[in-house]
Amino acid sequence: MDSPLSPCKAKLSSLNLFIKHRSPPQIPSKSIQAIFSFAKKCSPNPSKQPPPKPHRSIDRQLNHLCRNGKLQEAIFALEQVPRERARTYISLLQSCIDTNSIEQGRRLHSSIASVEETNPFVETKLVSMYAKCGSLEDARRVFDGMRERNLFTWSAMIGGCAREQRWEEIVDLFFHMMHEGVVPDRFLLTKILQSCAKTSDVETGKLLHSFAVRRGFLGPSEENHVSNSILAMYAKSGELSSAKRFFLKMGIKDVVSWNLIIWAHCQYNERNEALRLFDLMRVGGVEPGVVTWNILITSYSKSGDLTVAMELMNQMENSGIAPDVFTWTSMISGFAQNKRESEALKLFQEMRLSRLEPNGITIAMAISACASLKYLIGGMELHSYAVKMGNAESVLVGNSLIDMYAKCGILENAQGVFEKIGEKDVFSWNSMIGGYTQIGYCGKAYELFSKMESLGVRRNVVTWNVMISGYIKNGDEDQAMELFQRMEADGVKRNTASWNTLIAGSQQNGRVNKALRLFRQMQLVSMRPNSVTILSIIPACGNLIAAWKVRELHACILRNGLQNDVSIANALIDTYAKSGNIISAQAVFDALQSRDLISWNSIIAACVLHGYSSLAQELFHQMKQECIQPNHATFASMINAYSLDGMVAEGRDLFSIMITEYQLIPALEHYTRMVDLYGRSGRLREAFNLIENMPITPDSTVWNAFFTAARIYGNSRLAHLAAENLFKLEPKDPVIRRLHVNLGDMSQVRKPKKERKLDDSHGCCWIEVRNKVYSFLTGVNVDVETAVSELQVVTADPKLVMPAACDSWLEFEEDKEEVAGIHSEKLAIAFGMINSPSFRSMHLIKSVRICSHCHTFAKSVSKLHRREILIKDPKCLHRFKDGKCSCRDFW
């Protein structure tokens, strides 16, 4: 007897040799002898009268019992006869298969085992019985114990493994089968090819391809089963080029062949080529079926190209093929996952009107769309429909209902659905835990989190991430960090989403340095950042003193191949601009192969921020030429661009076009920009009339813009009026309160109960030099004396022109930030001149608005010393170059 098989493969070279020289399939000599011997025993004696056969009556009795569903009685009757014919055993074993009676099969096996010499055909049927009745281990034990295994035996064993999806085991069995000299036929070959496709075993697949050619299984007269199996093997193993070559060489291409090659192209995002093949299929006289249409529709739907997907669905109906449940579900899923939930729900209603009954997946996707929209009424209607259809307590629909109720804040209903789900999976628990964390019930969520393990539900990485996210959103960063550190001790490996949750949470909670620190730690442990990571961390770098961090982040984006992600590119344009590097922002924009509306808005806003208003106008015209529809943000930036150049008429016309042609209702931001447009040109009366006639109540930004214009043009009456309105809107703002006091209207100042001083804020200035940030207020970490000495040298220059008097309206903002009697930005500029090369621009951030004296000083230094200086204050970005400022001296 052969020893039990071990999972190994014979050498491919020897097998190739075997295939090449093998004669047509034959039954091994041992098997022939066994069959001959068995046939001799069963054959009638030609020289004598056949002996009486009392077992024929037993056969008839056993068959009668089996036909009438009395398998147990048949086996009992068999047990009364110690030795019975092979075909009787085979017939009874088939009855066990037909009735899925493994216990009766085991009983029959015991009866067979009592026979001294077991027939190989009976053993083969035993293997088949155990495999088909769900006990592959028993089948393998019988198989391993057989003295002789023929093609049918191997087919039974491999067929059982295929039903259990033990694909790697099938490949091992194939090599052992060939080693024993048993050659697969075309039907068994398709199963082995299927296992190669499932395991991506291209090497074995190519061997089988060669074998099929040599055995003549791919001839013109042969059916397409083997050819399609080879094509599927190449396609599903990632060998698209091999699949293409094989497909072109196929003599007969049926609908299955076309479906496979179209599916392969869709899998590798070659959808245009898939459409071309689809057209060729129809031209070649092979009419696509519902499967063909669904392959294309699903591919376009998943990719987000829903226009093409809908067009294909319409063509499908026009060609006389009604969309099935799979078609509708693919479309509904595509709309829901691409944030077009309303259209997904509309499609769901159309599906129901077409009298096609949705399945659980369709209902779950529709409920998920309601969850995203927080459409409680629609979700409850779908819940009722799911109850009617009998799907409400299924895990799939139940999980969607929990998520929907949780997002709508109805935790009682979510809990009710959760409790009714019989077989809760980890997603059920995660949905319920996520529901509690979303509304801030982290304690209740933690109870469920702890309960999971005791009920035998293994917490996965999503469970941990949901809890960490919940604590982060509710401000408990310490608890979130503790869970983050406990994860791997609990046997759950952190994934990118785990790091993203902490990074995004720290950023949103204002812990910028912590977010950057976590990002570096993530890279140190070789965890690759994804687009979510980058989009979470990039806002932390959007300031002048983080320019080197933006460059570092850009390098990380390039290393990880994320530069073609439009969302990341857009964020990078914005961040480069805010960090003072407009050239790099322009370079990122120019390198974009596909630009969306946000790309254009980002670069236009970047140009306006840096004072390049003419370039912003050019980009706006180019954008319109490319048929990109502007939105609210585009018009806000462009009004600002016209404002910088004093183009009042153009700005006013644009404001009018936005309303009349583009049907966009102006927001407060647009009115603020219009006030600034009029104010910069000294048209204070028009600015005031606009404020008075606004259809919405002006906020502090509108009045601040008006105050700035009145201050610049020295209109004290209108400046007082603006300050009064500012104080009414934001009486607790320290700068506004000090402005109000500075204007002399002390009687209206009301101190908060617990406030003793008018302002506890201190102005401060930060500068980045050689990738290090220095602060100027008290002289900490800075050599103040050296900076003062340098400043004295600079101010002693006779070419330096300073204003005779300062703007008292702004002077009060800086009176607390002096170091050694000098405003902090002057010291910072002097410090930067000493410690940075002349070709490098200086980047400063101020906590309060720069005064007119310091503004003039920065302009003079930029001209005399040919230094570019960027200062960001709460009002705007000041870019000083060649004695000019990007704000046009209006801030």
PyMOL commands that set and color helices and strands:
alter all, ss='L'
color gray80, all
select helices_A, chain A and resi 12-21+29-42+55-67+71-79+86-98+102-113+120-132+136-145+151-163+167-179+186-199+202-214+225-236+240-249+255-267+271-283+290-303+306-318+325-337+341-353+360-373+376-389+395-407+411-420+426-438+442-454+461-473+477-486+488-490+496-508+512-524+531-541+544-559+566-578+582-591+597-609+613-625+632-644+648-660+668-680+684-692+700-712+716-729+734-742+746-748+784-795+808-814+824-835+852-864
alter helices_A, ss='H'
color red, helices_A
select strands_A, chain A and resi 765-769+772-776+842-846+869-872+877-881+884-885
alter strands_A, ss='S'
color yellow, strands_A
deselect
rebuild
show_as cartoon
